Amino acid sequence: MDALAQSDVARETYWGISSTEYAVFYLLAFTAVLVFTYGAYQRFARYAKGDDDSFPRIDDLQNRIVSATKIVLSNEKQFNRDLYGGLMHSFILWGFLTLFIATLILGTDLYVGQKILHMSFWDGDFYLAYQFMVDALGLLFVVGIGMAMYRRYWVRNHRLWGRHTSNEDDLFIWTLFALGIGGFLLEGLRIYIAGIPDHEIVSFVGYGLATMFDGIGLPTTEAAVAAGPEYSASANLGANAETLHWLTWWSHSLIAFFFIAWIPYAKPFHMISSFANVVTRDEKAGKRLPNVPSDLDATNAESIDDFTWKEILDQDACTKCGRCSSVCPAKASDRPLDPRNVILDLKSYREDLDAGGEEQPIVADGGTSVIDSETMESCMACMACMDACPVEIEHLKSFTRLNRQLTDQGDVSPSMQDVFQNVMQNGNTFGDSPRNRGDWAEELEFDVTDAREEEVDYLWYVGDFPSYDERNKQVARSLATILQEADVSFGILFDDEKFDGNDIRRVGEELLYVELAGHHVETWEDCEFDKIVCTDPHSYNTFKNEYPEVNFDEFADDPMMPFEYEEQWNEDGEVDVLHWTQAVEELVDDGKLDLDGTELDYTVTYHDPCHLGRYNDEYEAPRELIKATGCTLDEMPRNRSNSFCCGGGGGGLWMDFEEEPKPSEERIREALEDTDAGSGIEKFVVACPMCMTMYEDGRKTGDFEDEIEIVDVAELIVEAIGKEDEAKVEVAAD
C-alpha cells in the first residue's frame, strides 16, 4: 500500500489517475462548464426579452440578497406546514452546498495554494475538520435524498404527481443520489487502500465503509503481490479495490460533469432561478396588482411575449412541489384550477415556441388555448398558493394578466358580465339604485352622519353587501351601534359611495376599477376625516394597498373617466385605512366600550378572511374582540395564514360552479368535526360580508342549519354590550 501511504494528515487528490486521464478529466470539466455557461446565458437572455415589470425588483439589491439568503438557507418556507418536507429539503440543500464549498476549497488549495503560492493549507487540523464536515453534511445530503425518494416512490405523496411529472424529475433525484453515494463509496475505497489510517476516522462514513471492505476481505493489488504469483494472477482476473476505486472515480466524475452541464436545461436550474426569484420578490405581491397604463400597451396575455421577465422567472423557478396545489380551495372543490399547472403550462408553451412550435391563444373558451377560461374563472384570489410557495412565485400576478385577457376578449361568464353592467350603471354589484345605499341605517335609533357635510373621525366605507344584502345589513347596523356606543364621530358617503372595485379587478376589469378608484379618492378629497374604516376586508385591502398605486394623472384627461383627480392618492400613507376590527380593537383598548370579558359564554370558532389575514397579516384584532365578549374561541385546524377560503373571492361570489364539496360547506364541516369542541361549536364567526354570504349559503346547501349559526364579530359585540347594559340595569334596580 506504499502507493497511497498517508503518514501525513492529508491525502493525494488524483491518486491512481494517469497524466493522460488527468488531461481528459479537465477537458471534460471545461466542456461541462462551457455547456453550463451557454445554457445559463440562454436562460437569462430569454428573461431580457420579457416585458418590463411594473414594480421595482432589484432596488436595494444588497439587502434583497441578504434577505433572500436568509430565507433560502433557513428553509423557512419549506418548513411551513410540512416538517418532513422542511427537514428533507434542508438536508439536501445544506449537504449540497457543503459539498460544493468543499470542492471550491479543494480547488483553491490545489491551484492557488500549491501551484501559485507553493504552499498547502489542506492538511493537519484543517484537513481533519474539513473531512469531518464533508462526511457529516454529505451524510445529511444522502439522508435527505433518501427521504425524498421515500416520499416520491414509496408513499407516493399526491402533491408530487401531476401531468407535468416527467422522467426529468426521476433523473434529477437519482443523479443526486448517485453523486452522494458515489462520493462516499469513493472515499471508503481510498481509505481502505491506504491501510485505514487512524486519522481518517474523522471521515466516519468513509471509514465505516473501509472497515466493511476490510471485513469482507476485498483484495488489493499490493496484497495480491505479497501473497505470491498464483494469488496475484487470480486477484487481477477479478475485482480489486484499486480497480473499483478507478471505476468509481471516473463514474463519479462523469455523473458530476453531466449534472453540471444539465443544470440550465432542466429541473436542476431551480437551484439558481429559485434564489433569483426570492431576491426579486415583491413584498406586496398579490395585495397589489400591476396597473394598466392608459395606452393599454402590452398589459394582457395576447402572446407569451406580453409576460414580464419576472413572470417568466416565476415559471422557471417552479419546482413542481405541488404545495400551491395542495392548499388551493378551487382544486379541493374539483374546480378545474391547479395553480402549479397554470404556471407550468405557460412554461411548456414558451419552451415549445422557442423550439419552433406553433403559436396558439394563451387563454380562451373551448379548450383551444394554453389555458382554458374556466380554469381562470375558478380562481378565488385567496393567495393561498402564493403563501404556500417556497420559492415566492407570484401566481396571482400571472392569473390577473390572464383574466384581463379574458375580459378584453369578452370571454367572461354571463354572471360576471351582469356584475360589470350593474357597477357601470348603478355603482354597485346588485344593480340597485344608488339612492337606496343608505337605507340600511333607517332602522337605527340614531341618525348616521353624512360625511360629505360634516367632519368626522371615521369615514366609514360600508360596502355593497352591508348596504344592499339583507343579512349583511344586520352587520352594518351592529357596527354602527358599536361606534355610537363608543361615542366616536363617524359618517358615511350615502349615494356617493360605490363598489370598491377589488373583485372585478381580480376578474380582469381594470378600467372600471380605475374609474371607481378615481371617483372615491375625488370624493374623499372633499371630506374631512381622520381615518377610513372599512366593513369589508376586500375594500380595506384595495384602499390600503392598491388605490395609492394608481397613477390618476394618466387617466384624468380621458373623457371616459368621470373624475379630474390628478394626484397620487395617499402615496405616503398619511391617511390611515383600517378594517373595522382594528378600529374597534383600539376603542376597546381605550375603554370606550364597557366590556369586562364575561358577557357571553358561547363556544365559537373564527374564520380568517383571506383579504384580512393572508393579504394583510391581521389575525389578532378579530380574535381579541371575540375574547373581549367572553366567548370561548376554539380554533379550526386551518387558521390564520393557513385559513381555507370561503369561495367568494375573485368573483366566485357571483359565479356558479359544479363543485363538491363547496368551499363553504367544507369549512363548516371542519368547524363542526375537526375543532376540539367539535359539535359543541355554537357559532361560526366571520369578519367579512362576503364570507357571511358564502357561509350562510353553505349552511343551507350543506344541511348545517340546525347545527351552527353564522355570526359576524360585530354582532357578538353588540350582544355583549346588550348583556352589559342589562347587568347595569339589574344592579341599579337592586
Buried (B, 14 or more C-beta within 10 A) or exposed (E): BEEBEBEEBBBEEEBBBEEEBEEBBEEBBEEBEEBBEEBBEEBBEBBEEBBEBBBEBEEEEEEBBEBBEEBBEEBEBBBBBBEBBBBBBBBBBBBBBBBEEBEEBBEEBBEEBBEEEEEBBBBEEBBBEBBBBBBBBBBBBBBBBBBBBEBBEEEEBEBBEBEBEEEBBEBBBEBBBBBBBBBBBBBBBBBBBBBBBEBBBBBBBBBBBBBEBBEEEBBBBBBBEEEEEEBBEEBEEEEBBBBBBBEBBBBBBBBBBBBBBBBBBBBBBBBBBBBBBBBBBBEBBBBBBBBBEBEEEBBBBBBBEBBBBBBBBBBBBBBBBBBBBBBBBBBBBEBBBBBBBBBBBBBBBBBBBEEEEEEEBBBBBEEEBBBBBBBBBBBBBBBBBBBBBBBBBBBBBBBBBBBBBBBBBEBBBEEBBEBBEBBEEBBBBBBBEBEBBBBBBEEEEEEBBBBBEEEBBBBBBBBBBBBBBEBBBBBBBBBBBBBBBBEBBBBBBBEBBBBBBBBBBBBBBBBBBBBBBBBBBBBBEEBEBBBBBBBBBBBBBBBBBBBBBBBBEBBBEBEEBEBEBBEBBBEEEEBBBBBBBBBBBBBBEEEBBBBEEEBBEBBBBBBBBBBBBBBBEBBEBBBBBBBBBBBBBBBBEBBBBBBBBBBBBBBBBBBEBEBEBBBBBBBBBBBBEEBEBEEEBBBBBBBBBBBBBBBBBBBEBBEBEEBBBBBBBBBBBBBBBEBBEEBEEEEEEE
